[in-house]
Amino acid sequence: MKKLSLIFGVSAVLLSDIMCAVVAYNYCALTWGGRYAGYGAPPATAFLYAVPYLIGIAVCAALALVFRKRAIKY
């Protein structure tokens, strides 16, 4: 159970790093597009890409805690 806890904990950290990269890239792309290409969406819509990542991070963190408590219990 300890290995599963570690795997889900590392997965949560990696997902948070990937989320930051994806949101930053899309924010920059939307900012550039609004200035030079005439996009209609504001750059703040890039933060909508964070929602699925936040759900995944929450699930991984919860599973890591559950497996950690089971490892400590036994």
BAFI-3210 file (N, C-alpha, C; in Angstrom, 3 decimals, decimal comma, padded with zeros to 6 digits):
// residues 74
n [1|2|3|4|5|6|7|8|9|10|11|12|13|14|15|16|17|18|19|20|21|22|23|24|25|26|27|28|29|30|31|32|33|34|35|36|37|38|39|40|41|42|43|44|45|46|47|48|49|50|51|52|53|54|55|56|57|58|59|60|61|62|63|64|65|66|67|68|69|70|71|72|73|74]
n.u [000,818|002,035|003,617|001,689|000,611|002,788|003,075|000,651|000,928|003,191|002,144|000,173|001,761|003,177|001,026|000,239|002,416|002,340|-000,160|000,323|002,120|000,550|-001,599|-000,203|000,972|-001,322|-002,481|-000,576|-000,727|-003,372|-003,219|-001,405|-002,882|-005,118|-004,040|-002,693|-003,839|-006,524|-008,278|-011,328|-011,764|-011,079|-007,845|-008,102|-009,703|-008,083|-007,663|-009,656|-008,719|-007,479|-009,292|-009,920|-007,415|-007,185|-009,196|-008,141|-005,782|-006,878|-008,165|-005,961|-004,475|-006,293|-006,506|-003,864|-003,723|-005,629|-004,503|-002,179|-003,086|-004,138|-001,826|-000,484|-002,242|-002,111]
n.v [-001,193|001,158|001,727|002,299|004,611|006,330|006,381|007,587|010,034|011,133|011,245|013,214|015,471|015,612|016,006|018,550|020,095|019,724|020,839|023,552|024,195|023,761|025,570|028,001|028,082|028,152|030,513|032,406|031,991|032,785|035,442|036,475|035,916|037,540|040,077|040,165|038,393|038,665|037,220|036,360|035,522|036,167|036,167|035,003|032,786|030,638|029,504|027,697|025,319|024,281|023,013|020,127|019,091|019,895|018,361|015,798|016,010|016,314|013,819|012,049|012,911|012,369|009,568|008,894|009,663|007,919|005,369|005,678|005,881|003,335|001,835|002,597|001,702|-001,102]
n.w [000,000|000,595|-001,623|-003,568|-002,478|-002,701|-005,495|-006,337|-005,055|-006,321|-008,877|-008,546|-008,100|-010,547|-012,304|-011,472|-012,271|-015,058|-015,559|-014,972|-017,032|-019,352|-019,022|-018,895|-021,457|-023,122|-022,205|-023,003|-025,771|-026,292|-025,497|-027,382|-029,686|-029,290|-029,553|-032,078|-033,969|-033,824|-032,141|-030,456|-027,867|-024,425|-022,760|-020,241|-020,463|-020,763|-018,330|-017,991|-018,913|-016,741|-015,099|-015,563|-014,875|-012,204|-011,048|-011,475|-009,953|-007,402|-007,093|-007,251|-005,017|-002,960|-003,174|-002,600|000,077|001,189|000,670|002,106|004,738|005,018|004,825|007,107|009,036|008,921]
ca.u [000,000|002,921|004,032|000,566|000,533|003,873|002,778|-000,400|001,476|004,036|001,243|-000,456|002,770|003,416|-000,147|000,233|003,424|001,823|-001,250|000,909|002,682|-000,532|-002,336|000,681|001,096|-002,577|-002,662|000,291|-001,272|-004,570|-002,797|-000,861|-003,975|-005,968|-003,361|-002,232|-004,628|-007,928|-009,116|-012,392|-011,807|-010,063|-006,821|-008,496|-010,358|-007,072|-007,755|-010,619|-007,949|-007,006|-010,344|-009,715|-006,190|-007,470|-009,965|-007,184|-004,897|-007,649|-008,376|-004,676|-004,124|-007,193|-006,098|-002,588|-004,021|-006,341|-003,556|-001,205|-003,731|-004,241|-000,480|-000,151|-003,133|-001,716]
ca.v [000,000|002,314|002,031|002,963|005,958|007,095|006,548|008,593|011,326|011,627|011,574|014,502|016,519|015,715|016,634|019,988|020,709|019,716|021,809|024,896|024,382|023,840|026,813|029,115|028,096|028,611|031,920|033,172|031,883|033,616|036,840|036,812|035,894|038,709|041,286|040,166|037,571|039,044|036,249|036,991|035,062|036,793|035,207|034,340|031,504|029,573|028,872|026,593|024,091|023,800|022,280|018,666|018,794|020,044|017,184|014,689|016,214|016,031|012,368|011,415|013,246|011,623|008,156|008,789|009,707|006,691|004,260|005,925|005,524|001,872|001,302|002,856|000,900|-002,510]
ca.w [000,000|000,654|-002,989|-004,232|-001,930|-003,315|-006,916|-006,495|-004,631|-007,408|-009,988|-008,257|-008,315|-011,984|-012,906|-011,189|-013,133|-016,425|-015,599|-015,047|-018,368|-020,339|-018,829|-019,274|-022,912|-023,716|-021,852|-023,904|-027,127|-026,381|-025,425|-028,694|-030,652|-029,084|-030,023|-033,461|-034,876|-033,715|-031,427|-029,708|-026,477|-023,574|-022,315|-018,999|-020,741|-020,682|-017,021|-018,068|-019,117|-015,444|-014,376|-015,527|-014,133|-010,772|-010,640|-011,427|-008,796|-006,188|-007,010|-006,921|-003,638|-002,078|-003,188|-001,883|001,515|001,570|000,699|003,184|006,010|005,067|005,055|008,509|009,866|008,957]
c.u [000,863|003,379|002,925|000,407|001,590|003,595|001,719|000,067|002,345|003,181|000,564|000,517|003,043|002,238|-000,180|001,258|002,945|000,699|-000,702|001,455|001,597|-001,272|-001,476|000,817|-000,172|-002,867|-001,820|-000,248|-002,512|-004,236|-002,258|-001,982|-004,908|-005,346|-003,153|-003,124|-006,123|-008,827|-010,173|-012,427|-010,737|-009,054|-007,208|-009,218|-009,370|-007,137|-008,804|-009,914|-007,478|-008,023|-010,131|-008,454|-006,428|-008,269|-009,036|-006,239|-005,623|-007,862|-007,079|-004,273|-005,002|-006,809|-004,779|-002,824|-004,710|-005,365|-002,507|-001,803|-003,878|-002,880|-000,081|-000,981|-002,645|-000,309]
c.v [001,259|002,719|002,752|004,397|006,847|007,366|007,622|009,970|011,951|012,012|012,923|015,648|016,705|016,358|018,130|020,717|020,792|020,730|023,230|025,172|024,564|025,167|028,012|029,209|028,647|030,068|032,812|033,150|032,761|035,101|037,299|036,893|037,084|039,982|041,299|039,398|037,839|038,003|036,991|036,608|035,781|035,741|034,450|033,015|030,346|028,850|027,762|025,259|023,502|022,907|020,764|018,263|018,892|018,862|015,973|014,793|015,883|014,528|011,659|011,689|012,480|010,147|007,949|008,802|008,431|005,519|004,440|005,546|004,007|001,239|001,484|001,959|-000,534|-002,677]
c.w [000,000|-000,750|-003,745|-003,748|-002,571|-004,792|-007,127|-006,040|-005,705|-008,617|-009,774|-008,498|-009,807|-012,708|-012,648|-012,046|-014,577|-016,572|-015,736|-016,440|-019,419|-020,227|-019,235|-020,789|-023,561|-023,387|-022,776|-025,332|-027,285|-026,272|-026,776|-029,732|-030,515|-029,619|-031,533|-034,433|-034,770|-033,069|-030,621|-028,232|-025,660|-023,100|-021,044|-019,247|-020,724|-019,346|-016,984|-018,312|-017,792|-014,738|-014,404|-014,767|-012,631|-010,243|-010,516|-010,246|-007,506|-006,008|-006,623|-005,474|-002,653|-002,026|-002,462|-000,377|001,990|001,670|001,780|004,537|006,128|005,349|006,507|009,419|009,999|009,368]
res [m|k|k|l|s|l|i|f|g|v|s|a|v|l|l|s|d|i|m|c|a|v|v|a|y|n|y|c|a|l|t|w|g|g|r|y|a|g|y|g|a|p|p|a|t|a|f|l|y|a|v|p|y|l|i|g|i|a|v|c|a|a|l|a|l|v|f|r|k|r|a|i|k|y]
***
